[in-house]
Amino acid sequence: MTQPIQHLQGLGCPLPLTNVDTDQLIPARFMKTPRSAGYGQFLLHDLRRDDSGQLKAEWPLNAPHETPPVVLVSRNNFGAGSSREAAVYALVDHGFRCVVAPSFGDIFSANAVNNGLVPAVVTEASAEQLLAALGHRCLPCSVDLAAQTLRMGELTVSFDIKPHWKQKLLNGWDDIALTLSMKDEIDRFHRSRLTQVPWLSP
């Protein structure tokens, strides 16, 4: 179970890169760290730092913020690569609750939903509009999951998400909770099935 998400308000941050894979999101060498220690410190570690290990000043994500950004805007094929769930842990532990991109790695998307992170699919044109509006800074934005819209200043874009993933995120459900929400239908099917094939009952 995760915290239900209906509306998100906070900073949106640009990541104008294509094919951001899970090894970039969290390099494998950091996955020995216990989850209880937090993975947010490792998010995009090698991309955000120079050869000496210092944070690059030109990265909007590295700028000081009163509260961590909640929305990350990127380009095609976000979360490609290995199936490591730690990539999602790094985003969530850093404070993100929504990633906006034209396409995602399939396993990454499923892992995201199971950890309370919205994988919001937008058109390439919408992604470029948002990235242009952000430029090299983080800006206030809001996400309405029920309406499937994201607003940043005067710009509003719609996004897609699979209906059952949306239901899980709105309610904070995991797969078991989603199944239990259909208990009445399952019970009705069970009773109906037993009348058709009573020999199934022990």
C-alpha positions as CSV (number, residue, x, y, z in Angstrom):
1,M,0.0,0.0,0.0
2,T,1.2,3.5,-0.8
3,Q,-0.1,7.0,-0.1
4,P,-3.1,7.8,-2.4
5,I,-2.4,10.3,-5.1
6,Q,-5.2,12.6,-6.4
7,H,-3.5,16.0,-6.7
8,L,0.2,16.9,-6.7
9,Q,1.5,20.4,-6.1
10,G,5.1,21.4,-6.2
11,L,8.1,22.0,-8.4
12,G,8.5,20.5,-11.8
13,C,12.1,19.8,-12.9
14,P,13.4,19.3,-16.5
15,L,15.5,16.3,-17.6
16,P,15.8,16.9,-21.3
17,L,17.4,13.6,-22.2
18,T,16.2,10.6,-24.2
19,N,16.8,7.0,-23.2
20,V,17.4,7.6,-19.5
21,D,17.9,4.0,-18.3
22,T,17.8,2.5,-14.9
23,D,21.5,2.3,-14.6
24,Q,21.6,6.1,-15.1
25,L,18.8,6.5,-12.6
26,I,20.8,4.6,-10.0
27,P,24.2,3.0,-10.8
28,A,24.5,-0.6,-9.8
29,R,27.3,0.0,-7.3
30,F,24.9,1.8,-5.0
31,M,22.4,-1.0,-4.8
32,K,24.3,-2.6,-2.0
33,T,23.0,0.2,0.3
34,P,20.0,-0.8,2.5
35,R,16.8,0.8,1.4
36,S,16.3,2.1,4.9
37,A,19.3,4.4,4.3
38,G,17.4,6.1,1.4
39,Y,18.3,6.0,-2.3
40,G,17.5,9.6,-3.1
41,Q,21.1,10.6,-2.7
42,F,22.1,8.3,-5.6
43,L,19.5,9.5,-8.1
44,L,21.2,10.2,-11.5
45,H,24.5,10.2,-9.5
46,D,26.9,10.0,-12.4
47,L,25.1,12.4,-14.7
48,R,24.6,15.1,-12.0
49,R,28.3,15.1,-10.9
50,D,31.6,16.0,-12.5
51,D,34.8,13.9,-12.6
52,S,35.6,15.1,-9.0
53,G,32.2,14.0,-7.7
54,Q,30.9,17.6,-7.2
55,L,27.4,18.4,-8.2
56,K,27.2,20.3,-11.5
57,A,25.8,23.8,-11.0
58,E,24.0,23.9,-14.3
59,W,21.7,21.0,-13.4
60,P,18.3,22.3,-12.3
61,L,17.9,19.3,-10.0
62,N,21.1,20.3,-8.2
63,A,19.8,23.8,-7.3
64,P,18.9,24.4,-3.7
65,H,15.1,24.1,-3.2
66,E,13.0,24.6,-0.1
67,T,11.2,21.4,-0.9
68,P,12.3,18.7,-3.3
69,P,10.7,18.7,-6.8
70,V,7.7,16.4,-7.2
71,V,7.5,16.2,-11.0
72,L,10.3,15.2,-13.4
73,V,9.8,16.0,-17.2
74,S,11.9,14.0,-19.6
75,R,11.9,12.6,-23.1
76,N,11.3,9.2,-24.9
77,N,12.1,5.8,-23.4
78,F,12.5,6.9,-19.8
79,G,13.3,4.0,-17.4
80,A,14.6,1.6,-20.1
81,G,17.2,-1.0,-19.3
82,S,17.3,-3.5,-16.5
83,S,14.3,-4.2,-14.3
84,R,15.9,-2.9,-11.1
85,E,13.2,-1.5,-8.8
86,A,15.9,0.6,-7.1
87,A,15.6,3.1,-10.0
88,V,12.1,3.9,-8.8
89,Y,13.2,3.9,-5.1
90,A,15.8,6.6,-6.0
91,L,13.1,8.8,-7.6
92,V,10.6,8.4,-4.8
93,D,13.2,8.7,-2.0
94,H,14.3,12.0,-3.6
95,G,10.8,13.3,-3.4
96,F,9.4,12.7,-6.9
97,R,5.8,11.5,-7.3
98,C,5.3,11.9,-11.0
99,V,7.5,11.4,-14.1
100,V,6.3,12.9,-17.4
101,A,7.6,11.5,-20.7
102,P,6.4,10.4,-24.1
103,S,7.2,6.7,-23.4
104,F,8.5,4.5,-20.6
105,G,10.2,1.2,-20.1
106,D,7.4,-1.3,-19.4
107,I,8.9,-2.8,-16.2
108,F,9.8,0.6,-14.9
109,S,6.2,1.8,-15.3
110,A,4.9,-1.2,-13.3
111,N,7.5,-0.7,-10.6
112,A,6.6,3.1,-10.5
113,V,2.9,2.5,-9.9
114,N,3.6,-0.1,-7.2
115,N,5.7,2.5,-5.4
116,G,3.3,5.5,-5.7
117,L,5.0,7.2,-8.6
118,V,2.9,8.3,-11.6
119,P,4.2,7.4,-15.0
120,A,2.4,10.1,-17.0
121,V,2.6,9.6,-20.8
122,V,2.4,12.7,-22.9
123,T,2.9,13.4,-26.6
124,E,6.4,14.4,-27.8
125,A,5.0,17.8,-28.6
126,S,3.6,18.2,-25.0
127,A,6.9,17.1,-23.5
128,E,8.8,19.6,-25.6
129,Q,6.4,22.4,-24.6
130,L,6.9,21.6,-20.9
131,L,10.7,21.4,-21.3
132,A,10.7,24.7,-23.1
133,A,8.7,26.3,-20.4
134,L,11.0,25.0,-17.7
135,G,14.2,25.9,-19.5
136,H,17.1,25.4,-17.0
137,R,15.1,25.8,-13.8
138,C,12.4,24.2,-11.7
139,L,8.9,25.8,-11.7
140,P,5.7,25.3,-9.8
141,C,3.2,22.9,-11.3
142,S,0.2,20.8,-10.4
143,V,-1.0,17.4,-11.4
144,D,-4.6,16.2,-11.4
145,L,-4.5,12.5,-11.6
146,A,-8.3,12.1,-11.9
147,A,-8.5,14.5,-14.8
148,Q,-5.1,13.4,-16.2
149,T,-3.9,16.9,-16.6
150,L,-0.7,18.7,-15.7
151,R,-0.6,22.5,-15.4
152,M,2.5,24.7,-15.4
153,G,1.7,28.4,-15.4
154,E,-0.5,29.1,-18.4
155,L,0.4,25.7,-20.0
156,T,-1.9,22.7,-19.4
157,V,-1.3,19.3,-21.0
158,S,-3.1,16.1,-20.8
159,F,-1.5,12.7,-20.1
160,D,-2.4,9.0,-20.5
161,I,-2.1,6.3,-17.9
162,K,-3.5,2.7,-17.9
163,P,-6.9,2.7,-16.1
164,H,-6.0,0.0,-13.6
165,W,-2.8,1.8,-12.8
166,K,-4.7,5.0,-12.3
167,Q,-7.1,3.3,-10.0
168,K,-4.3,1.9,-7.9
169,L,-2.6,5.3,-7.6
170,L,-5.8,7.1,-6.7
171,N,-6.5,4.7,-3.9
172,G,-2.9,3.9,-2.8
173,W,-3.5,0.2,-3.6
174,D,-1.1,-2.6,-4.3
175,D,-2.0,-5.6,-6.5
176,I,-3.6,-7.4,-3.6
177,A,-5.7,-4.5,-2.6
178,L,-6.8,-4.0,-6.3
179,T,-7.9,-7.7,-6.4
180,L,-9.8,-7.4,-3.1
181,S,-11.7,-4.4,-4.4
182,M,-13.3,-6.9,-6.9
183,K,-14.2,-9.4,-4.1
184,D,-18.0,-9.2,-4.8
185,E,-17.5,-10.0,-8.5
186,I,-15.1,-12.8,-7.6
187,D,-17.6,-14.3,-5.1
188,R,-20.4,-14.1,-7.6
189,F,-18.3,-15.8,-10.2
190,H,-17.3,-18.5,-7.7
191,R,-21.0,-19.2,-6.8
192,S,-22.1,-19.2,-10.5
193,R,-19.2,-21.5,-11.4
194,L,-20.1,-24.0,-8.7
195,T,-23.7,-24.3,-10.0
196,Q,-22.3,-25.2,-13.5
197,V,-19.6,-27.6,-12.3
198,P,-20.5,-28.6,-8.7
199,W,-17.9,-31.4,-8.7
200,L,-15.2,-28.7,-8.4
201,S,-16.2,-28.1,-4.8
202,P,-14.3,-30.4,-2.4
